Amino acid sequence: MTMPFDGYGLIQEIDVRLTVELGRKNLPLREILSLGENSVVELDRLTDEPLDIMVNGRLIARGEVVAQGNRFAIRILELIGPSGTAGAGPQAAPQGGAEAPIEDRRAPPPTVEQI
């Protein structure tokens, strides 16, 4: 018996790891061992650059930190397409009247209230 395809209904409840990367820094082990309270590690990102938002280690979007009550949240600024380019997310229109590619049919990112 085959069941009709109903979008992503079967996989929507699968847990994935969402991470937000503030920046990176490669350090030799001796510098890591010398870190202590009040140590400062300068990262490779400027304060006005968007943060990388990843699912299971894959870049999917860029965003900015916002405050939601007494918690931090992320506002999505741009979605990253499957080829790693910005702007290839759900807002991209299908071409030539063909069915939209899979990346254009995915659900929109969650709102702050859903986090």
KOLLOLO-278262 format. One record per atom (N, C-alpha, C): residue in one letter; atom name; x, y, z; chain. Coordinates in steps of 0.02 Angstrom, whole numbers, plus 50000, padded with zeros to 5 digits. Layout:
BEGIN
{'A'; 'CA'; {X; Y; Z}; 'A'},
...
***
This chain:
BEGIN
{'M'; 'N'; {50042; 49941; 50000}; 'A'},
{'M'; 'CA'; {50000; 50000; 50000}; 'A'},
{'M'; 'C'; {50044; 50062; 50000}; 'A'},
{'T'; 'N'; {50033; 50106; 49954}; 'A'},
{'T'; 'CA'; {50072; 50168; 49952}; 'A'},
{'T'; 'C'; {50028; 50225; 49978}; 'A'},
{'M'; 'N'; {50062; 50270; 50013}; 'A'},
{'M'; 'CA'; {50026; 50328; 50040}; 'A'},
{'M'; 'C'; {50042; 50389; 49997}; 'A'},
{'P'; 'N'; {49995; 50432; 49986}; 'A'},
{'P'; 'CA'; {50008; 50493; 49946}; 'A'},
{'P'; 'C'; {50058; 50538; 49983}; 'A'},
{'F'; 'N'; {50098; 50573; 49944}; 'A'},
{'F'; 'CA'; {50147; 50620; 49973}; 'A'},
{'F'; 'C'; {50111; 50682; 49998}; 'A'},
{'D'; 'N'; {50118; 50697; 50061}; 'A'},
{'D'; 'CA'; {50083; 50755; 50091}; 'A'},
{'D'; 'C'; {50132; 50809; 50112}; 'A'},
{'G'; 'N'; {50180; 50824; 50071}; 'A'},
{'G'; 'CA'; {50229; 50874; 50089}; 'A'},
{'G'; 'C'; {50281; 50845; 50136}; 'A'},
{'Y'; 'N'; {50295; 50880; 50188}; 'A'},
{'Y'; 'CA'; {50347; 50859; 50235}; 'A'},
{'Y'; 'C'; {50316; 50834; 50300}; 'A'},
{'G'; 'N'; {50253; 50814; 50300}; 'A'},
{'G'; 'CA'; {50219; 50793; 50360}; 'A'},
{'G'; 'C'; {50254; 50739; 50399}; 'A'},
{'L'; 'N'; {50284; 50691; 50366}; 'A'},
{'L'; 'CA'; {50316; 50635; 50401}; 'A'},
{'L'; 'C'; {50381; 50655; 50435}; 'A'},
{'I'; 'N'; {50414; 50705; 50410}; 'A'},
{'I'; 'CA'; {50480; 50721; 50438}; 'A'},
{'I'; 'C'; {50481; 50784; 50480}; 'A'},
{'Q'; 'N'; {50425; 50819; 50486}; 'A'},
{'Q'; 'CA'; {50424; 50882; 50522}; 'A'},
{'Q'; 'C'; {50440; 50874; 50596}; 'A'},
{'E'; 'N'; {50431; 50816; 50625}; 'A'},
{'E'; 'CA'; {50443; 50805; 50696}; 'A'},
{'E'; 'C'; {50514; 50780; 50711}; 'A'},
{'I'; 'N'; {50556; 50772; 50661}; 'A'},
{'I'; 'CA'; {50624; 50749; 50672}; 'A'},
{'I'; 'C'; {50665; 50806; 50702}; 'A'},
{'D'; 'N'; {50700; 50792; 50757}; 'A'},
{'D'; 'CA'; {50742; 50842; 50789}; 'A'},
{'D'; 'C'; {50806; 50852; 50749}; 'A'},
{'V'; 'N'; {50825; 50915; 50741}; 'A'},
{'V'; 'CA'; {50889; 50933; 50710}; 'A'},
{'V'; 'C'; {50923; 50982; 50757}; 'A'},
{'R'; 'N'; {50988; 50989; 50750}; 'A'},
{'R'; 'CA'; {51025; 51035; 50793}; 'A'},
{'R'; 'C'; {51032; 51102; 50757}; 'A'},
{'L'; 'N'; {51002; 51154; 50787}; 'A'},
{'L'; 'CA'; {51008; 51223; 50761}; 'A'},
{'L'; 'C'; {51062; 51258; 50803}; 'A'},
{'T'; 'N'; {51113; 51284; 50769}; 'A'},
{'T'; 'CA'; {51165; 51320; 50804}; 'A'},
{'T'; 'C'; {51174; 51388; 50772}; 'A'},
{'V'; 'N'; {51195; 51435; 50812}; 'A'},
{'V'; 'CA'; {51210; 51503; 50789}; 'A'},
{'V'; 'C'; {51283; 51516; 50805}; 'A'},
{'E'; 'N'; {51321; 51532; 50754}; 'A'},
{'E'; 'CA'; {51393; 51542; 50764}; 'A'},
{'E'; 'C'; {51408; 51617; 50766}; 'A'},
{'L'; 'N'; {51436; 51636; 50822}; 'A'},
{'L'; 'CA'; {51455; 51706; 50833}; 'A'},
{'L'; 'C'; {51520; 51723; 50799}; 'A'},
{'G'; 'N'; {51565; 51675; 50795}; 'A'},
{'G'; 'CA'; {51630; 51685; 50763}; 'A'},
{'G'; 'C'; {51676; 51627; 50779}; 'A'},
{'R'; 'N'; {51736; 51629; 50751}; 'A'},
{'R'; 'CA'; {51785; 51575; 50761}; 'A'},
{'R'; 'C'; {51854; 51604; 50775}; 'A'},
{'K'; 'N'; {51895; 51562; 50804}; 'A'},
{'K'; 'CA'; {51964; 51581; 50816}; 'A'},
{'K'; 'C'; {52005; 51517; 50823}; 'A'},
{'N'; 'N'; {52058; 51511; 50786}; 'A'},
{'N'; 'CA'; {52105; 51455; 50794}; 'A'},
{'N'; 'C'; {52159; 51478; 50843}; 'A'},
{'L'; 'N'; {52170; 51438; 50894}; 'A'},
{'L'; 'CA'; {52220; 51454; 50945}; 'A'},
{'L'; 'C'; {52264; 51393; 50957}; 'A'},
{'P'; 'N'; {52328; 51404; 50970}; 'A'},
{'P'; 'CA'; {52370; 51347; 50991}; 'A'},
{'P'; 'C'; {52349; 51325; 51061}; 'A'},
{'L'; 'N'; {52360; 51263; 51077}; 'A'},
{'L'; 'CA'; {52340; 51235; 51141}; 'A'},
{'L'; 'C'; {52368; 51275; 51200}; 'A'},
{'R'; 'N'; {52429; 51300; 51195}; 'A'},
{'R'; 'CA'; {52458; 51338; 51251}; 'A'},
{'R'; 'C'; {52417; 51400; 51267}; 'A'},
{'E'; 'N'; {52388; 51432; 51215}; 'A'},
{'E'; 'CA'; {52345; 51491; 51228}; 'A'},
{'E'; 'C'; {52279; 51470; 51259}; 'A'},
{'I'; 'N'; {52252; 51413; 51238}; 'A'},
{'I'; 'CA'; {52190; 51388; 51268}; 'A'},
{'I'; 'C'; {52201; 51373; 51342}; 'A'},
{'L'; 'N'; {52258; 51341; 51358}; 'A'},
{'L'; 'CA'; {52274; 51324; 51427}; 'A'},
{'L'; 'C'; {52286; 51385; 51470}; 'A'},
{'S'; 'N'; {52304; 51441; 51439}; 'A'},
{'S'; 'CA'; {52317; 51501; 51478}; 'A'},
{'S'; 'C'; {52255; 51544; 51490}; 'A'},
{'L'; 'N'; {52198; 51524; 51461}; 'A'},
{'L'; 'CA'; {52136; 51561; 51470}; 'A'},
{'L'; 'C'; {52111; 51553; 51542}; 'A'},
{'G'; 'N'; {52083; 51606; 51567}; 'A'},
{'G'; 'CA'; {52054; 51604; 51634}; 'A'},
{'G'; 'C'; {51996; 51652; 51638}; 'A'},
{'E'; 'N'; {51970; 51662; 51698}; 'A'},
{'E'; 'CA'; {51916; 51710; 51707}; 'A'},
{'E'; 'C'; {51939; 51779; 51683}; 'A'},
{'N'; 'N'; {51894; 51814; 51649}; 'A'},
{'N'; 'CA'; {51906; 51881; 51621}; 'A'},
{'N'; 'C'; {51953; 51881; 51561}; 'A'},
{'S'; 'N'; {51972; 51822; 51535}; 'A'},
{'S'; 'CA'; {52010; 51819; 51473}; 'A'},
{'S'; 'C'; {51965; 51841; 51416}; 'A'},
{'V'; 'N'; {51993; 51872; 51366}; 'A'},
{'V'; 'CA'; {51956; 51894; 51307}; 'A'},
{'V'; 'C'; {51985; 51860; 51246}; 'A'},
{'V'; 'N'; {51943; 51828; 51206}; 'A'},
{'V'; 'CA'; {51964; 51796; 51144}; 'A'},
{'V'; 'C'; {51932; 51834; 51087}; 'A'},
{'E'; 'N'; {51972; 51865; 51046}; 'A'},
{'E'; 'CA'; {51947; 51902; 50988}; 'A'},
{'E'; 'C'; {51927; 51854; 50933}; 'A'},
{'L'; 'N'; {51866; 51862; 50907}; 'A'},
{'L'; 'CA'; {51840; 51818; 50855}; 'A'},
{'L'; 'C'; {51851; 51849; 50786}; 'A'},
{'D'; 'N'; {51839; 51809; 50734}; 'A'},
{'D'; 'CA'; {51852; 51831; 50665}; 'A'},
{'D'; 'C'; {51794; 51869; 50634}; 'A'},
{'R'; 'N'; {51745; 51891; 50673}; 'A'},
{'R'; 'CA'; {51687; 51924; 50646}; 'A'},
{'R'; 'C'; {51680; 51994; 50675}; 'A'},
{'L'; 'N'; {51659; 52042; 50634}; 'A'},
{'L'; 'CA'; {51647; 52110; 50658}; 'A'},
{'L'; 'C'; {51580; 52113; 50694}; 'A'},
{'T'; 'N'; {51572; 52164; 50736}; 'A'},
{'T'; 'CA'; {51511; 52169; 50776}; 'A'},
{'T'; 'C'; {51449; 52182; 50734}; 'A'},
{'D'; 'N'; {51455; 52211; 50675}; 'A'},
{'D'; 'CA'; {51396; 52225; 50634}; 'A'},
{'D'; 'C'; {51384; 52171; 50580}; 'A'},
{'E'; 'N'; {51423; 52117; 50579}; 'A'},
{'E'; 'CA'; {51412; 52064; 50531}; 'A'},
{'E'; 'C'; {51358; 52017; 50555}; 'A'},
{'P'; 'N'; {51317; 51990; 50509}; 'A'},
{'P'; 'CA'; {51266; 51941; 50530}; 'A'},
{'P'; 'C'; {51298; 51876; 50555}; 'A'},
{'L'; 'N'; {51261; 51841; 50598}; 'A'},
{'L'; 'CA'; {51284; 51778; 50626}; 'A'},
{'L'; 'C'; {51264; 51721; 50579}; 'A'},
{'D'; 'N'; {51303; 51667; 50579}; 'A'},
{'D'; 'CA'; {51287; 51608; 50539}; 'A'},
{'D'; 'C'; {51238; 51564; 50578}; 'A'},
{'I'; 'N'; {51185; 51543; 50545}; 'A'},
{'I'; 'CA'; {51135; 51499; 50574}; 'A'},
{'I'; 'C'; {51140; 51433; 50536}; 'A'},
{'M'; 'N'; {51153; 51379; 50574}; 'A'},
{'M'; 'CA'; {51166; 51314; 50543}; 'A'},
{'M'; 'C'; {51118; 51261; 50570}; 'A'},
{'V'; 'N'; {51100; 51215; 50527}; 'A'},
{'V'; 'CA'; {51063; 51156; 50547}; 'A'},
{'V'; 'C'; {51107; 51096; 50534}; 'A'},
{'N'; 'N'; {51121; 51058; 50587}; 'A'},
{'N'; 'CA'; {51165; 50999; 50582}; 'A'},
{'N'; 'C'; {51231; 51017; 50548}; 'A'},
{'G'; 'N'; {51258; 51075; 50564}; 'A'},
{'G'; 'CA'; {51323; 51096; 50538}; 'A'},
{'G'; 'C'; {51322; 51127; 50469}; 'A'},
{'R'; 'N'; {51264; 51132; 50438}; 'A'},
{'R'; 'CA'; {51259; 51161; 50371}; 'A'},
{'R'; 'C'; {51229; 51230; 50374}; 'A'},
{'L'; 'N'; {51262; 51278; 50343}; 'A'},
{'L'; 'CA'; {51238; 51347; 50342}; 'A'},
{'L'; 'C'; {51172; 51352; 50305}; 'A'},
{'I'; 'N'; {51121; 51379; 50339}; 'A'},
{'I'; 'CA'; {51055; 51386; 50307}; 'A'},
{'I'; 'C'; {51032; 51458; 50304}; 'A'},
{'A'; 'N'; {51060; 51501; 50347}; 'A'},
{'A'; 'CA'; {51036; 51570; 50350}; 'A'},
{'A'; 'C'; {51087; 51613; 50387}; 'A'},
{'R'; 'N'; {51075; 51679; 50384}; 'A'},
{'R'; 'CA'; {51114; 51726; 50424}; 'A'},
{'R'; 'C'; {51064; 51769; 50461}; 'A'},
{'G'; 'N'; {51083; 51792; 50521}; 'A'},
{'G'; 'CA'; {51036; 51829; 50561}; 'A'},
{'G'; 'C'; {51070; 51874; 50611}; 'A'},
{'E'; 'N'; {51029; 51904; 50654}; 'A'},
{'E'; 'CA'; {51055; 51949; 50706}; 'A'},
{'E'; 'C'; {51022; 51931; 50772}; 'A'},
{'V'; 'N'; {51057; 51947; 50825}; 'A'},
{'V'; 'CA'; {51031; 51933; 50892}; 'A'},
{'V'; 'C'; {50980; 51987; 50911}; 'A'},
{'V'; 'N'; {50925; 51966; 50939}; 'A'},
{'V'; 'CA'; {50874; 52011; 50965}; 'A'},
{'V'; 'C'; {50856; 51988; 51035}; 'A'},
{'A'; 'N'; {50828; 52033; 51075}; 'A'},
{'A'; 'CA'; {50804; 52014; 51141}; 'A'},
{'A'; 'C'; {50729; 52003; 51138}; 'A'},
{'Q'; 'N'; {50707; 51947; 51165}; 'A'},
{'Q'; 'CA'; {50636; 51930; 51169}; 'A'},
{'Q'; 'C'; {50620; 51918; 51243}; 'A'},
{'G'; 'N'; {50595; 51970; 51275}; 'A'},
{'G'; 'CA'; {50585; 51965; 51348}; 'A'},
{'G'; 'C'; {50653; 51963; 51381}; 'A'},
{'N'; 'N'; {50665; 51912; 51422}; 'A'},
{'N'; 'CA'; {50730; 51906; 51455}; 'A'},
{'N'; 'C'; {50772; 51851; 51423}; 'A'},
{'R'; 'N'; {50758; 51835; 51359}; 'A'},
{'R'; 'CA'; {50796; 51785; 51322}; 'A'},
{'R'; 'C'; {50825; 51815; 51258}; 'A'},
{'F'; 'N'; {50877; 51782; 51233}; 'A'},
{'F'; 'CA'; {50903; 51800; 51168}; 'A'},
{'F'; 'C'; {50865; 51761; 51115}; 'A'},
{'A'; 'N'; {50860; 51790; 51056}; 'A'},
{'A'; 'CA'; {50829; 51757; 50998}; 'A'},
{'A'; 'C'; {50867; 51779; 50937}; 'A'},
{'I'; 'N'; {50852; 51749; 50880}; 'A'},
{'I'; 'CA'; {50885; 51766; 50817}; 'A'},
{'I'; 'C'; {50833; 51788; 50767}; 'A'},
{'R'; 'N'; {50844; 51845; 50735}; 'A'},
{'R'; 'CA'; {50802; 51868; 50680}; 'A'},
{'R'; 'C'; {50836; 51846; 50616}; 'A'},
{'I'; 'N'; {50800; 51810; 50573}; 'A'},
{'I'; 'CA'; {50827; 51787; 50510}; 'A'},
{'I'; 'C'; {50832; 51847; 50462}; 'A'},
{'L'; 'N'; {50891; 51859; 50436}; 'A'},
{'L'; 'CA'; {50901; 51914; 50389}; 'A'},
{'L'; 'C'; {50902; 51890; 50317}; 'A'},
{'E'; 'N'; {50932; 51830; 50306}; 'A'},
{'E'; 'CA'; {50934; 51803; 50238}; 'A'},
{'E'; 'C'; {50939; 51727; 50242}; 'A'},
{'L'; 'N'; {50907; 51694; 50195}; 'A'},
{'L'; 'CA'; {50911; 51621; 50189}; 'A'},
{'L'; 'C'; {50966; 51605; 50139}; 'A'},
{'I'; 'N'; {51000; 51550; 50151}; 'A'},
{'I'; 'CA'; {51054; 51529; 50107}; 'A'},
{'I'; 'C'; {51030; 51469; 50067}; 'A'},
{'G'; 'N'; {51037; 51472; 50002}; 'A'},
{'G'; 'CA'; {51014; 51418; 49958}; 'A'},
{'G'; 'C'; {51060; 51358; 49962}; 'A'},
{'P'; 'N'; {51041; 51304; 49928}; 'A'},
{'P'; 'CA'; {51079; 51242; 49931}; 'A'},
{'P'; 'C'; {51150; 51249; 49901}; 'A'},
{'S'; 'N'; {51160; 51296; 49857}; 'A'},
{'S'; 'CA'; {51227; 51306; 49829}; 'A'},
{'S'; 'C'; {51269; 51353; 49871}; 'A'},
{'G'; 'N'; {51242; 51375; 49929}; 'A'},
{'G'; 'CA'; {51280; 51419; 49973}; 'A'},
{'G'; 'C'; {51271; 51492; 49957}; 'A'},
{'T'; 'N'; {51224; 51509; 49913}; 'A'},
{'T'; 'CA'; {51214; 51578; 49894}; 'A'},
{'T'; 'C'; {51154; 51607; 49931}; 'A'},
{'A'; 'N'; {51159; 51670; 49947}; 'A'},
{'A'; 'CA'; {51104; 51704; 49982}; 'A'},
{'A'; 'C'; {51048; 51718; 49932}; 'A'},
{'G'; 'N'; {50987; 51722; 49959}; 'A'},
{'G'; 'CA'; {50930; 51742; 49919}; 'A'},
{'G'; 'C'; {50900; 51686; 49878}; 'A'},
{'A'; 'N'; {50923; 51624; 49887}; 'A'},
{'A'; 'CA'; {50895; 51569; 49848}; 'A'},
{'A'; 'C'; {50844; 51530; 49889}; 'A'},
{'G'; 'N'; {50814; 51563; 49937}; 'A'},
{'G'; 'CA'; {50767; 51530; 49982}; 'A'},
{'G'; 'C'; {50697; 51532; 49955}; 'A'},
{'P'; 'N'; {50646; 51528; 49998}; 'A'},
{'P'; 'CA'; {50577; 51522; 49978}; 'A'},
{'P'; 'C'; {50551; 51579; 49935}; 'A'},
{'Q'; 'N'; {50582; 51638; 49938}; 'A'},
{'Q'; 'CA'; {50557; 51693; 49899}; 'A'},
{'Q'; 'C'; {50574; 51687; 49825}; 'A'},
{'A'; 'N'; {50619; 51641; 49806}; 'A'},
{'A'; 'CA'; {50637; 51633; 49736}; 'A'},
{'A'; 'C'; {50579; 51604; 49697}; 'A'},
{'A'; 'N'; {50563; 51632; 49640}; 'A'},
{'A'; 'CA'; {50507; 51609; 49600}; 'A'},
{'A'; 'C'; {50528; 51553; 49553}; 'A'},
{'P'; 'N'; {50485; 51503; 49543}; 'A'},
{'P'; 'CA'; {50501; 51450; 49495}; 'A'},
{'P'; 'C'; {50506; 51479; 49425}; 'A'},
{'Q'; 'N'; {50547; 51447; 49383}; 'A'},
{'Q'; 'CA'; {50558; 51473; 49316}; 'A'},
{'Q'; 'C'; {50522; 51430; 49265}; 'A'},
{'G'; 'N'; {50497; 51461; 49213}; 'A'},
{'G'; 'CA'; {50468; 51426; 49157}; 'A'},
{'G'; 'C'; {50404; 51388; 49173}; 'A'},
{'G'; 'N'; {50369; 51406; 49226}; 'A'},
{'G'; 'CA'; {50306; 51373; 49243}; 'A'},
{'G'; 'C'; {50315; 51304; 49273}; 'A'},
{'A'; 'N'; {50377; 51282; 49282}; 'A'},
{'A'; 'CA'; {50389; 51215; 49310}; 'A'},
{'A'; 'C'; {50376; 51216; 49385}; 'A'},
{'E'; 'N'; {50370; 51157; 49414}; 'A'},
{'E'; 'CA'; {50360; 51151; 49486}; 'A'},
{'E'; 'C'; {50420; 51181; 49522}; 'A'},
{'A'; 'N'; {50407; 51213; 49578}; 'A'},
{'A'; 'CA'; {50460; 51245; 49616}; 'A'},
{'A'; 'C'; {50509; 51193; 49641}; 'A'},
{'P'; 'N'; {50575; 51209; 49641}; 'A'},
{'P'; 'CA'; {50625; 51163; 49669}; 'A'},
{'P'; 'C'; {50610; 51152; 49743}; 'A'},
{'I'; 'N'; {50638; 51098; 49770}; 'A'},
{'I'; 'CA'; {50625; 51080; 49840}; 'A'},
{'I'; 'C'; {50641; 51137; 49887}; 'A'},
{'E'; 'N'; {50698; 51172; 49877}; 'A'},
{'E'; 'CA'; {50716; 51226; 49923}; 'A'},
{'E'; 'C'; {50666; 51282; 49923}; 'A'},
{'D'; 'N'; {50626; 51289; 49869}; 'A'},
{'D'; 'CA'; {50576; 51342; 49866}; 'A'},
{'D'; 'C'; {50510; 51321; 49899}; 'A'},
{'R'; 'N'; {50502; 51257; 49915}; 'A'},
{'R'; 'CA'; {50441; 51232; 49944}; 'A'},
{'R'; 'C'; {50446; 51220; 50019}; 'A'},
{'R'; 'N'; {50504; 51233; 50048}; 'A'},
{'R'; 'CA'; {50511; 51219; 50120}; 'A'},
{'R'; 'C'; {50473; 51270; 50161}; 'A'},
{'A'; 'N'; {50460; 51253; 50222}; 'A'},
{'A'; 'CA'; {50422; 51297; 50267}; 'A'},
{'A'; 'C'; {50464; 51358; 50284}; 'A'},
{'P'; 'N'; {50432; 51414; 50297}; 'A'},
{'P'; 'CA'; {50469; 51474; 50316}; 'A'},
{'P'; 'C'; {50503; 51463; 50384}; 'A'},
{'P'; 'N'; {50555; 51501; 50400}; 'A'},
{'P'; 'CA'; {50589; 51493; 50463}; 'A'},
{'P'; 'C'; {50542; 51510; 50521}; 'A'},
{'P'; 'N'; {50555; 51481; 50580}; 'A'},
{'P'; 'CA'; {50511; 51495; 50637}; 'A'},
{'P'; 'C'; {50516; 51568; 50658}; 'A'},
{'T'; 'N'; {50462; 51593; 50686}; 'A'},
{'T'; 'CA'; {50463; 51661; 50712}; 'A'},
{'T'; 'C'; {50491; 51659; 50783}; 'A'},
{'V'; 'N'; {50506; 51717; 50810}; 'A'},
{'V'; 'CA'; {50534; 51722; 50877}; 'A'},
{'V'; 'C'; {50487; 51689; 50927}; 'A'},
{'E'; 'N'; {50423; 51695; 50917}; 'A'},
{'E'; 'CA'; {50374; 51667; 50964}; 'A'},
{'E'; 'C'; {50377; 51591; 50964}; 'A'},
{'Q'; 'N'; {50400; 51559; 50909}; 'A'},
{'Q'; 'CA'; {50403; 51487; 50905}; 'A'},
{'Q'; 'C'; {50467; 51458; 50935}; 'A'},
{'I'; 'N'; {50516; 51501; 50948}; 'A'},
{'I'; 'CA'; {50581; 51478; 50974}; 'A'},
{'I'; 'C'; {50576; 51458; 51046}; 'A'},
***
